[in-house]
Amino acid sequence: MTERNRAAFVDIHCHILPGLDDGASTREEALAMARLAVSDGIATVIATPHQLGNYGENRGAGIREACHEFQSLLNAHGIPLRVLPGADVRIEPDLVRKVRDGDVLTLADQGRYVLLELPHELYFPLDRLLSQLGEAGLIGILSHPERNLGILSQPGVLEPLHEAGCLFQITAGSLVGTFGPAIRTFSEGLVRRGLVHFVATDAHGSRSRRPLIGRAHRRVASIAGDNAAAAVCCTNPARIVDDRIVRGRTGSPNERAQRGWFAWRRVG
């Protein structure tokens, strides 16, 4: 697949809204991030400021308003980037109720997918949370599992999470060595096993942790083929924007090898 024929990238995890968290600190920085994203082939970004944890002051209504204001700013500067509201949600008690009340945002504010953030240094069981999300008609997406120290020390937890309906988003930089060779190798292994549903930037600035997907897209294509790369960088993220179901692979590793990288089942 040539770059010209490739569908546009959709970034479901990006800290681009200025002044809300540890991402863009000013409008100028946010605009610089937007220009980088567009130059890399990203057409749509779901803005995901942190919510809960240390960012309890970020409320749903405020994020929606900030997103609307930033879209107007992009339009005024002629930057062809669509920005939608969302959140990078720290896992804590009462999360599901806050999502249902609209105070904690789902991705693209569509009321279906919740981007879940574990503490960086540890993993704790998510079975109960996933069950609660499912009962509420919600689907959890675990952000950057490849960078969680607890998961890195016990990677076997991911398969049961996937079987319980959890989807996984890895960071583009993880696939190209930004976070070191060990995380790169781990991320490549997740791609080979079909345990990557989304590649996103988790961008925080225009100089480091930038909003770029292109290199990671090419890396996925080299590991698992063009269709896999398109799915995790374009098609699956676009399904979130359109409030459609994202499907996950099934079958044993041998079956998947025989049937191709994507053998799908309904998740959620």
C-alpha positions as CSV (number, residue, x, y, z in Angstrom):
1,M,0.0,0.0,0.0
2,T,1.4,3.4,-1.0
3,E,1.3,6.4,1.3
4,R,-0.9,8.1,-1.2
5,N,-3.5,5.3,-1.1
6,R,-3.4,4.9,2.7
7,A,-6.3,6.1,4.8
8,A,-5.7,9.0,7.1
9,F,-4.5,8.3,10.6
10,V,-6.8,8.8,13.6
11,D,-5.1,9.4,16.9
12,I,-7.2,8.3,19.9
13,H,-4.8,9.4,22.6
14,C,-3.2,12.9,22.5
15,H,-2.6,15.6,25.2
16,I,-3.1,18.5,22.8
17,L,-5.6,20.7,24.6
18,P,-3.6,23.6,26.1
19,G,-3.3,24.2,29.8
20,L,-5.3,21.2,31.1
21,D,-2.6,18.7,32.1
22,D,1.1,17.8,31.5
23,G,0.6,18.1,27.7
24,A,0.5,21.3,25.7
25,S,1.0,24.2,28.0
26,T,0.1,27.1,25.6
27,R,-2.0,27.6,22.6
28,E,1.1,28.1,20.5
29,E,2.5,24.7,21.6
30,A,-0.9,23.1,20.9
31,L,-0.9,24.6,17.4
32,A,2.6,23.4,16.8
33,M,1.5,19.9,17.7
34,A,-1.5,20.1,15.4
35,R,0.7,21.1,12.5
36,L,3.1,18.2,13.2
37,A,0.1,15.8,13.3
38,V,-1.3,17.0,10.0
39,S,2.1,16.8,8.3
40,D,2.4,13.2,9.4
41,G,-1.0,12.2,7.9
42,I,-3.2,12.5,11.0
43,A,-6.6,13.8,10.1
44,T,-8.5,13.4,13.4
45,V,-7.3,13.6,17.0
46,I,-9.2,12.6,20.1
47,A,-8.0,15.1,22.7
48,T,-7.4,13.1,25.9
49,P,-6.4,15.2,28.9
50,H,-5.9,13.3,32.1
51,Q,-9.0,12.8,34.3
52,L,-9.2,11.6,37.9
53,G,-6.1,10.8,39.9
54,N,-4.0,14.0,40.1
55,Y,-6.3,15.7,37.6
56,G,-9.7,15.6,39.5
57,E,-10.3,19.2,38.5
58,N,-10.7,18.3,34.8
59,R,-14.4,17.8,34.4
60,G,-16.3,16.7,31.3
61,A,-18.0,20.0,30.6
62,G,-14.7,21.9,30.8
63,I,-13.0,19.4,28.4
64,R,-15.8,19.7,25.9
65,E,-15.6,23.5,26.0
66,A,-11.8,23.5,25.7
67,C,-12.0,21.2,22.7
68,H,-14.6,23.4,21.0
69,E,-12.4,26.4,21.5
70,F,-9.3,24.7,20.2
71,Q,-11.2,23.5,17.1
72,S,-12.2,27.1,16.4
73,L,-8.5,28.1,16.9
74,L,-7.4,25.5,14.4
75,N,-10.0,26.6,11.9
76,A,-8.9,30.2,12.3
77,H,-5.3,29.2,11.5
78,G,-6.3,27.0,8.5
79,I,-5.0,23.8,10.1
80,P,-7.1,20.9,8.7
81,L,-7.3,18.8,11.9
82,R,-10.5,17.6,13.5
83,V,-10.3,17.5,17.3
84,L,-12.8,15.6,19.4
85,P,-13.2,15.4,23.2
86,G,-12.1,12.5,25.3
87,A,-10.0,11.7,28.3
88,D,-7.1,9.6,29.6
89,V,-8.9,8.2,32.7
90,R,-6.9,7.1,35.8
91,I,-8.5,4.0,37.3
92,E,-10.1,4.8,40.6
93,P,-13.3,3.8,42.6
94,D,-16.6,5.1,41.2
95,L,-15.2,5.6,37.7
96,V,-18.1,3.9,36.0
97,R,-20.7,6.1,37.7
98,K,-18.8,9.2,36.7
99,V,-18.6,8.1,33.1
100,R,-22.4,7.4,33.1
101,D,-23.0,10.8,34.6
102,G,-21.0,12.4,31.8
103,D,-18.4,14.0,34.1
104,V,-15.7,11.5,32.9
105,L,-15.5,11.4,29.2
106,T,-15.5,8.5,26.8
107,L,-13.4,8.6,23.6
108,A,-14.9,11.0,21.1
109,D,-17.6,11.6,23.7
110,Q,-19.6,8.8,22.0
111,G,-20.5,7.0,25.2
112,R,-18.9,3.7,24.4
113,Y,-15.1,3.5,24.8
114,V,-13.2,4.5,27.9
115,L,-9.4,5.0,27.8
116,L,-8.1,3.5,31.0
117,E,-4.8,4.5,32.6
118,L,-3.0,2.3,35.2
119,P,-0.4,3.8,37.5
120,H,2.9,3.6,35.6
121,E,4.7,1.6,38.2
122,L,2.2,-1.2,39.0
123,Y,-0.6,-3.5,37.7
124,F,-3.7,-4.5,39.6
125,P,-6.5,-6.8,38.5
126,L,-9.1,-5.2,36.2
127,D,-11.7,-8.0,36.1
128,R,-14.2,-6.3,38.3
129,L,-13.9,-3.0,36.5
130,L,-14.2,-4.6,33.1
131,S,-17.4,-6.4,34.3
132,Q,-18.8,-3.1,35.6
133,L,-18.0,-1.4,32.3
134,G,-19.7,-4.1,30.3
135,E,-22.8,-4.0,32.5
136,A,-23.0,-0.2,31.7
137,G,-22.6,-0.8,28.0
138,L,-19.0,0.5,28.0
139,I,-15.8,-1.0,26.6
140,G,-12.4,-0.4,28.3
141,I,-9.3,0.4,26.3
142,L,-6.1,0.0,28.3
143,S,-3.6,2.7,27.4
144,H,0.1,1.8,26.8
145,P,0.2,-1.6,28.5
146,E,3.7,-2.0,27.1
147,R,5.0,0.8,29.3
148,N,3.4,-0.4,32.6
149,L,6.1,-1.8,34.9
150,G,3.7,-4.3,36.5
151,I,2.6,-5.7,33.1
152,L,6.2,-5.9,31.9
153,S,7.0,-8.1,34.9
154,Q,3.9,-10.3,34.4
155,P,2.9,-10.1,30.7
156,G,0.6,-13.1,31.1
157,V,-2.1,-10.9,32.5
158,L,-2.9,-9.5,29.0
159,E,-4.4,-12.6,27.5
160,P,-7.1,-12.9,30.2
161,L,-7.8,-9.2,30.0
162,H,-8.3,-9.5,26.2
163,E,-10.6,-12.5,26.7
164,A,-12.6,-10.4,29.2
165,G,-13.2,-7.8,26.5
166,C,-10.4,-5.3,27.1
167,L,-8.8,-3.6,24.1
168,F,-5.2,-2.4,24.0
169,Q,-3.7,0.8,22.7
170,I,0.1,1.0,22.4
171,T,2.2,4.1,22.0
172,A,3.6,4.8,18.5
173,G,7.0,5.7,20.1
174,S,7.2,2.3,21.8
175,L,7.4,0.7,18.4
176,V,10.3,2.9,17.2
177,G,12.5,2.8,20.2
178,T,11.6,6.0,22.0
179,F,11.2,4.3,25.3
180,G,14.1,1.9,24.9
181,P,14.8,-1.5,23.3
182,A,13.0,-3.6,25.9
183,I,9.7,-1.8,25.4
184,R,10.2,-1.9,21.6
185,T,10.7,-5.6,21.7
186,F,7.7,-6.1,24.0
187,S,5.5,-4.0,21.7
188,E,6.6,-5.9,18.6
189,G,5.6,-9.1,20.4
190,L,2.1,-7.7,21.1
191,V,1.7,-6.9,17.4
192,R,2.8,-10.4,16.4
193,R,0.3,-11.9,18.8
194,G,-2.6,-9.8,17.6
195,L,-2.9,-8.0,20.9
196,V,-2.8,-4.5,19.6
197,H,-6.0,-2.8,18.6
198,F,-4.8,0.8,18.4
199,V,-1.6,2.7,17.9
200,A,-1.8,6.2,19.2
201,T,0.7,9.0,19.9
202,D,0.1,9.8,23.6
203,A,1.7,13.1,22.5
204,H,2.6,15.7,25.0
205,G,4.5,18.3,23.0
206,S,6.0,19.4,19.7
207,R,9.7,18.8,20.7
208,S,9.5,15.5,22.6
209,R,6.7,12.9,22.7
210,R,5.4,14.4,19.5
211,P,2.1,13.6,17.7
212,L,3.6,11.2,15.0
213,I,2.3,7.8,13.8
214,G,3.9,7.3,10.4
215,R,7.0,5.5,11.5
216,A,5.0,3.2,13.8
217,H,2.6,2.5,11.0
218,R,5.5,1.4,8.8
219,R,6.9,-0.8,11.6
220,V,3.6,-2.6,12.1
221,A,3.3,-3.2,8.4
222,S,6.8,-4.7,8.4
223,I,5.9,-7.0,11.2
224,A,2.3,-8.0,10.4
225,G,1.5,-6.6,7.0
226,D,-0.3,-3.6,5.5
227,N,-3.8,-4.7,6.6
228,A,-2.8,-4.9,10.2
229,A,-1.1,-1.5,10.1
230,A,-4.1,0.1,8.5
231,A,-6.4,-1.5,11.1
232,V,-4.5,-0.3,14.2
233,C,-3.6,3.2,12.9
234,C,-6.7,4.0,10.7
235,T,-9.7,1.7,10.7
236,N,-10.0,0.7,14.3
237,P,-9.5,4.3,15.6
238,A,-12.0,5.6,13.0
239,R,-14.6,3.1,14.4
240,I,-14.3,4.8,17.8
241,V,-15.0,8.2,16.2
242,D,-18.0,6.7,14.4
243,D,-19.2,4.8,17.5
244,R,-18.8,1.4,15.9
245,I,-17.7,-1.9,17.4
246,V,-14.0,-2.8,17.2
247,R,-13.3,-6.4,16.8
248,G,-10.5,-8.5,18.4
249,R,-8.7,-11.6,17.2
250,T,-9.5,-15.1,18.3
251,G,-8.0,-18.6,18.0
252,S,-4.8,-20.2,19.1
253,P,-1.5,-18.8,17.9
254,N,-1.2,-21.6,15.3
255,E,-4.8,-20.9,14.0
256,R,-4.0,-17.2,13.8
257,A,-0.8,-18.0,11.8
258,Q,-2.8,-20.1,9.4
259,R,-5.8,-17.7,9.0
260,G,-3.9,-14.5,9.0
261,W,-3.2,-11.7,11.4
262,F,-6.9,-10.7,11.9
263,A,-9.4,-13.4,12.8
264,W,-12.1,-11.4,14.5
265,R,-14.7,-11.8,17.2
266,R,-17.1,-9.3,18.7
267,V,-15.7,-7.5,21.7
268,G,-18.2,-5.9,24.2
